[in-house]
Amino acid sequence: MSDPRVAGVGLTHFGKHPEQTGRAMFAEAGLAALDDAGIDPDDVEALFYGNFMGELAEHQGHQAPLMAEAVGLDVPATRYESACASSGAAIRDAVLRLRNEEADVVLVGGSERMTNIGTAAATDALSIAADDLYEIRAGMTFPGAYALMARAYFEKYGGSKNDLAEIAVKNHEHALPNEYAQMQQAITTEDAIDAPIIADPLGLYDSCPITDGATAAVLVSEAYAAEHDLDTGVAITGTGQGGDKMALHDRDYFARTPATEDAADEAYDDAGIGPDAVDFLEVHDCFTIAEVLALEGLGLYEPGEAIGAAGRGETTREGDLPVNLSGGLKSKGHPVGATGVAQLISITKLFEGRHPRANDVDDSTTALAHNAGGTVASATVHVFEEVEQ
């Protein structure tokens, strides 16, 4: 069994695109990925596509065959819906399909159109990733849910708004040269602390923006890459998925994310590595506290230790463990169904030297992508390694 290789990647700019449809955005990303791979589109055997709110934002379900058609593919196409982890789940199934030798070339990606329906409607649409009966009807939104998780963390381990502000400042700084990022804007700790409160203790700069965008990647088998002399120096060597109870009040923990822990354990075992092998990573920082919970769930910090990592400089681009060099969801943007593959693209470009922050990880060999759905009721983790060709 060999590890799938990343042959090509493509994405749109993340931000507000009121003139674009979901299919137009995915066509842009998918065609760019195929062009980047330099392969014959007729060789693509399947599409794995992530999307969360198409029925609500575009009145369009059954999107996968529509997106295959938009890219000019006549292949079996499947849509994956796992809230914000939709395209992370799509990557996982694509990896397993290639490993099982059921295909040699697949396209994996995702898209989301959100800004066209406005902030209030997008917030309501996002909320359906929570438990409708016991959370949404009681007025729960995701800023409120993550605020509860932040308060629980502070009560159990300590921490403050200042610690969260350091994470926001870091991710804004990381995004500055990223031409695809929605928020290429530097902020200060004071800006973050003094920003309007969204759900105490989370303020405006603790929250990711509402975003339109699409992503795509061509994954191939090692045999296909060798046969066609493709430049594929990045392999996906580990994959894992975890889950948890949907509603926060049903869980054993507010300040831990067992879905991440389970997904990470599976991915590490699959890749034959431990957390200490990870050189850099992209994590699901829909809110600043989510980055903290992710780093601890991934086993990179002990419980209670990740809250100060950004302030100590450990997770900055100059630190020992750079986190979210793309800017993360916080600054790069979060087109929900596209986010998991966006992480794959950032990691691939960093390894290949095509990312504006590539010099910050030029000696790295192993990276991790963590994609979460809802309040981490779903999570996927993937290990990427630079490999000899």
C-alpha positions as MATLAB code, in Angstrom:
seq = 'MSDPRVAGVGLTHFGKHPEQTGRAMFAEAGLAALDDAGIDPDDVEALFYGNFMGELAEHQGHQAPLMAEAVGLDVPATRYESACASSGAAIRDAVLRLRNEEADVVLVGGSERMTNIGTAAATDALSIAADDLYEIRAGMTFPGAYALMARAYFEKYGGSKNDLAEIAVKNHEHALPNEYAQMQQAITTEDAIDAPIIADPLGLYDSCPITDGATAAVLVSEAYAAEHDLDTGVAITGTGQGGDKMALHDRDYFARTPATEDAADEAYDDAGIGPDAVDFLEVHDCFTIAEVLALEGLGLYEPGEAIGAAGRGETTREGDLPVNLSGGLKSKGHPVGATGVAQLISITKLFEGRHPRANDVDDSTTALAHNAGGTVASATVHVFEEVEQ';
ca = [
       0.000    0.000    0.000;
       1.470    3.346   -1.080;
       0.695    6.884    0.036;
      -1.246    9.213   -2.275;
       0.630   12.169   -3.722;
      -0.518   15.742   -4.275;
      -0.102   16.413   -7.994;
      -1.702   19.840   -8.341;
      -3.682   22.451   -6.416;
      -5.933   25.403   -7.192;
      -8.093   27.905   -5.341;
      -9.948   31.160   -5.686;
      -9.349   34.277   -3.679;
     -11.208   34.028   -0.356;
     -13.556   36.885    0.408;
     -16.752   38.430   -0.905;
     -17.711   37.382   -4.428;
     -21.352   38.411   -4.880;
     -21.104   38.085   -8.650;
     -19.910   34.456   -8.522;
     -21.941   31.272   -8.238;
     -20.647   28.241   -6.370;
     -20.174   26.352   -9.613;
     -18.191   29.202  -11.171;
     -15.880   29.376   -8.161;
     -15.323   25.624   -8.161;
     -14.668   25.630  -11.891;
     -11.948   28.232  -11.344;
     -10.318   26.206   -8.559;
     -10.729   22.819  -10.231;
      -9.368   23.886  -13.603;
      -6.419   25.566  -11.871;
      -5.655   22.332   -9.992;
      -5.788   20.240  -13.172;
      -3.549   22.736  -14.955;
      -1.129   22.754  -12.020;
      -0.970   18.954  -12.102;
      -0.385   18.905  -15.830;
      -2.487   15.805  -16.359;
      -5.136   14.885  -18.891;
      -8.560   15.599  -17.348;
      -9.768   12.362  -18.945;
      -7.533   10.520  -16.452;
      -9.576   11.799  -13.471;
     -11.718    8.958  -12.146;
     -13.793   10.547   -9.379;
     -14.667   13.823   -7.656;
     -14.835   14.134   -3.857;
     -16.517   17.445   -3.059;
     -17.199   19.277    0.208;
     -20.091   21.690    0.722;
     -22.174   22.574    3.762;
     -24.944   25.088    3.092;
     -25.642   24.931   -0.638;
     -29.360   24.305   -0.154;
     -29.672   27.395    2.038;
     -27.287   29.818    0.333;
     -27.912   28.880   -3.306;
     -31.053   26.725   -3.189;
     -28.920   23.978   -4.697;
     -28.564   20.464   -3.415;
     -26.988   17.507   -5.225;
     -24.000   19.679   -5.993;
     -21.308   17.085   -6.705;
     -22.323   16.154  -10.280;
     -22.946   19.827  -10.975;
     -19.387   20.648   -9.901;
     -17.925   17.789  -11.943;
     -19.728   19.185  -14.971;
     -18.423   22.683  -14.206;
     -14.851   21.375  -14.359;
     -15.550   19.375  -17.511;
     -15.437   15.953  -15.871;
     -17.742   13.021  -16.591;
     -16.999   10.961  -13.480;
     -18.756    9.660  -10.362;
     -19.039   12.618   -7.979;
     -19.951   12.623   -4.301;
     -20.727   15.538   -2.013;
     -19.474   15.385    1.583;
     -21.307   17.307    4.295;
     -19.688   17.321    7.708;
     -20.256   20.979    8.584;
     -16.940   22.855    8.563;
     -15.054   19.557    8.151;
     -16.779   18.739    4.866;
     -13.749   18.770    2.584;
     -11.542   17.261    5.290;
     -13.890   14.266    5.132;
     -13.675   14.382    1.333;
      -9.865   14.216    1.516;
     -10.037   11.237    3.834;
     -12.241    9.208    1.496;
     -10.141   10.205   -1.517;
      -7.003    9.004    0.279;
      -8.617    5.691    1.165;
      -9.859    5.195   -2.404;
      -6.344    5.701   -3.783;
      -4.760    3.490   -1.156;
      -7.198    0.700   -1.921;
      -6.164    0.926   -5.588;
      -9.718    1.703   -6.645;
      -8.469    4.765   -8.532;
      -5.215    6.369   -9.640;
      -6.337    9.972  -10.147;
      -9.030   11.860   -8.231;
     -10.072   15.466   -7.781;
     -10.907   16.565   -4.246;
     -12.187   19.991   -3.300;
     -14.983   22.121   -1.978;
     -16.713   25.453   -2.216;
     -19.085   27.665   -0.273;
     -21.040   30.771   -1.157;
     -22.092   32.640    1.977;
     -21.864   36.420    1.699;
     -24.732   36.669   -0.811;
     -27.299   35.892    1.903;
     -25.977   38.439    4.424;
     -24.507   38.103    7.897;
     -27.720   37.282    9.764;
     -28.814   34.571    7.319;
     -25.292   33.122    7.086;
     -25.070   32.973   10.890;
     -28.409   31.192   10.992;
     -27.321   28.785    8.248;
     -24.080   28.000   10.068;
     -26.021   27.321   13.257;
     -27.640   24.201   11.803;
     -24.346   22.406   12.424;
     -25.459   22.469   16.074;
     -28.345   20.530   17.642;
     -31.549   22.157   16.420;
     -33.821   20.744   19.115;
     -31.680   21.561   22.152;
     -29.272   24.313   21.033;
     -30.509   26.316   18.054;
     -34.062   26.724   19.391;
     -32.603   28.016   22.638;
     -30.755   30.734   20.713;
     -27.339   29.099   20.404;
     -24.993   30.369   17.697;
     -21.410   29.301   17.170;
     -19.858   32.453   18.639;
     -21.903   31.734   21.757;
     -20.931   28.058   21.791;
     -17.213   28.771   21.465;
     -17.523   31.515   24.085;
     -18.831   28.849   26.473;
     -15.867   26.650   25.588;
     -13.475   29.554   26.168;
     -15.023   30.303   29.559;
     -14.794   26.642   30.544;
     -11.131   26.590   29.488;
     -10.298   29.727   31.452;
     -12.042   28.344   34.535;
     -10.209   25.013   34.357;
      -6.754   26.060   33.168;
      -6.525   29.828   33.324;
      -5.978   32.251   30.473;
      -7.350   35.592   29.389;
      -8.563   37.683   26.477;
      -4.984   38.844   26.085;
      -3.881   35.274   25.317;
      -6.600   34.982   22.677;
      -5.599   38.366   21.255;
      -2.040   37.107   20.726;
      -3.426   34.300   18.544;
      -5.417   36.768   16.443;
      -2.389   39.045   16.017;
      -0.243   36.084   14.954;
      -2.676   34.808   12.350;
      -3.283   38.269   10.917;
       0.482   38.720   10.565;
       0.847   35.330    8.892;
      -1.797   36.251    6.294;
      -0.228   39.542    5.220;
       1.582   38.215    2.094;
      -1.102   35.622    1.247;
      -2.709   36.929   -1.934;
      -5.639   34.529   -1.510;
      -6.462   35.648    2.046;
      -9.606   37.564    2.883;
      -7.981   39.692    5.606;
      -4.494   40.942    4.706;
      -4.537   43.329    7.618;
      -2.156   43.668   10.564;
      -3.677   44.203   14.002;
      -2.273   44.816   17.461;
      -3.070   43.098   20.716;
      -4.874   46.257   21.776;
      -6.986   46.199   18.606;
      -8.114   42.669   19.416;
      -8.808   43.329   23.084;
     -10.704   46.569   22.427;
     -12.775   45.212   19.520;
     -16.551   44.862   19.902;
     -17.603   41.807   21.871;
     -19.377   39.128   19.835;
     -19.945   36.652   22.683;
     -17.981   37.287   25.853;
     -15.020   36.680   26.019;
     -14.810   36.486   22.207;
     -14.565   39.716   20.273;
     -14.606   40.660   16.609;
     -10.970   39.671   16.052;
     -11.437   36.327   17.791;
     -13.856   35.255   15.073;
     -13.303   34.131   11.490;
     -15.114   36.073    8.749;
     -17.971   34.935    6.519;
     -16.350   33.910    3.271;
     -16.922   32.864   -0.338;
     -14.361   30.643   -2.031;
     -13.416   27.319   -3.575;
     -10.479   24.931   -3.471;
      -9.367   21.834   -5.381;
      -6.483   19.378   -5.457;
      -5.503   16.518   -7.730;
      -4.422   13.439   -5.783;
      -2.725   10.543   -7.545;
      -1.320    7.161   -6.697;
       2.430    6.795   -6.345;
       2.423    4.433   -9.346;
       0.616    6.949  -11.556;
       2.999    9.724  -10.502;
       6.016    7.581  -11.379;
       4.561    6.384  -14.678;
       3.797    9.946  -15.813;
       6.938   11.515  -14.340;
       4.936   13.960  -12.222;
       6.480   16.390   -9.774;
       4.836   15.059   -6.589;
       7.058   15.617   -3.588;
       4.234   15.778   -1.038;
       2.519   12.621    0.201;
      -0.452   12.154    2.507;
       0.915    9.536    4.879;
      -1.705    9.568    7.636;
      -5.443   10.032    7.897;
      -7.800    9.980   10.866;
     -11.327   10.939   11.802;
     -13.067   11.384   15.140;
     -16.477   12.316   16.473;
     -18.235   13.531   19.593;
     -21.746   14.233   20.830;
     -23.443   16.979   18.859;
     -24.698   19.215   21.685;
     -22.273   20.768   24.142;
     -24.442   19.964   27.161;
     -24.251   16.237   26.381;
     -20.447   16.139   26.432;
     -18.057   15.143   29.147;
     -15.791   18.123   28.378;
     -16.172   21.740   27.302;
     -12.440   22.487   27.424;
     -11.277   19.422   25.475;
     -12.078   18.080   22.011;
     -12.093   14.267   22.041;
     -12.972   14.156   18.327;
      -9.642   15.823   17.578;
      -7.816   13.528   19.982;
      -9.254   10.418   18.308;
      -8.608   11.699   14.779;
      -5.037   12.625   15.691;
      -4.300    9.268   17.318;
      -5.537    7.477   14.210;
      -3.588    9.729   11.842;
      -0.354    9.430   13.845;
      -0.664    5.639   13.992;
      -1.445    5.523   10.286;
       1.642    7.597    9.425;
       3.856    5.828   11.958;
       4.815    9.047   13.717;
       4.099   10.860   16.969;
       3.259   14.493   17.698;
       6.939   15.311   18.180;
       7.550   14.717   14.457;
       5.270   17.595   13.378;
       7.189   20.618   12.056;
       4.274   22.924   11.211;
       0.516   22.709   10.869;
      -2.773   24.229    9.792;
      -5.533   23.958   12.394;
      -9.208   24.835   12.440;
      -9.212   28.239   14.158;
     -12.790   29.340   13.476;
     -12.351   31.204   16.781;
      -9.098   31.894   18.589;
      -9.978   29.487   21.393;
     -10.415   26.767   18.757;
      -6.699   26.988   17.919;
      -5.865   26.378   21.574;
      -8.188   23.387   21.816;
      -6.829   21.975   18.553;
      -3.179   22.144   19.616;
      -3.954   20.331   22.849;
      -6.218   17.796   21.167;
      -3.473   17.034   18.667;
      -1.110   16.180   21.514;
       1.256   19.036   20.720;
       0.679   20.695   24.111;
      -0.453   19.400   27.459;
      -3.907   20.570   28.624;
      -3.705   24.175   29.760;
      -0.398   24.902   28.009;
      -1.440   25.964   24.487;
      -3.271   29.087   25.660;
       0.024   30.975   25.965;
       1.820   29.486   22.953;
       1.319   32.439   20.604;
       2.290   34.967   23.264;
       5.469   33.002   23.949;
       6.278   33.063   20.223;
       6.168   29.274   19.871;
       3.470   29.125   17.191;
       4.516   32.197   15.216;
       6.368   31.869   11.936;
       9.640   32.371   13.810;
       8.740   29.792   16.452;
       9.517   26.116   16.803;
       5.996   25.092   15.756;
       4.498   27.518   13.209;
       0.705   27.311   13.206;
      -1.536   28.619   10.422;
       1.070   30.210    8.200;
      -1.745   30.796    5.712;
      -3.456   33.058    8.252;
      -5.802   30.264    9.232;
      -9.565   30.502    9.059;
      -9.203   33.623   11.197;
      -7.520   35.690    8.461;
      -7.352   33.563    5.331;
     -11.114   33.145    5.570;
     -13.494   30.234    6.027;
     -15.594   29.221    3.001;
     -16.877   26.289    5.003;
     -16.927   23.454    2.471;
     -13.592   24.514    0.995;
     -11.569   24.865    4.200;
     -10.167   21.339    4.608;
      -8.693   21.359    1.108;
      -7.453   24.930    1.643;
      -5.296   23.545    4.461;
      -3.957   20.852    2.122;
      -3.109   23.531   -0.447;
      -1.271   25.720    2.063;
       0.813   22.795    3.300;
       1.622   21.619   -0.226;
       2.734   25.078   -1.319;
       4.824   25.524    1.818;
       6.677   22.279    1.120;
       7.116   23.130   -2.554;
       8.420   26.646   -1.895;
       5.454   28.289   -3.630;
       3.969   29.874   -0.504;
       5.026   33.365    0.663;
       5.903   31.906    4.091;
       7.863   28.928    2.687;
      11.190   30.240    3.993;
       9.857   29.883    7.531;
       9.651   26.088    7.159;
      12.426   25.370    4.651;
      13.932   22.549    6.737;
      10.591   20.886    7.507;
       9.582   17.387    6.479;
       6.274   16.713    8.276;
       3.083   18.751    8.573;
      -0.424   18.286    9.918;
      -3.879   19.518    8.865;
      -6.764   19.607   11.360;
     -10.305   20.303   10.130;
     -13.271   20.414   12.536;
     -17.045   20.542   12.206;
     -19.438   22.370   14.524;
     -18.116   22.585   18.065;
     -15.788   19.731   17.060;
     -18.461   17.064   16.904;
     -16.524   16.026   13.777;
     -12.804   16.212   13.102;
     -10.336   15.005   10.505;
      -6.551   15.014   10.767;
      -4.110   14.408    7.927;
      -0.334   13.959    7.982;
       1.708   15.309    5.071;
       5.337   14.448    4.444;
       7.915   15.640    1.974;
       9.105   12.553    0.085;
      11.847   11.521   -2.320;
      10.799   11.190   -5.946;
];
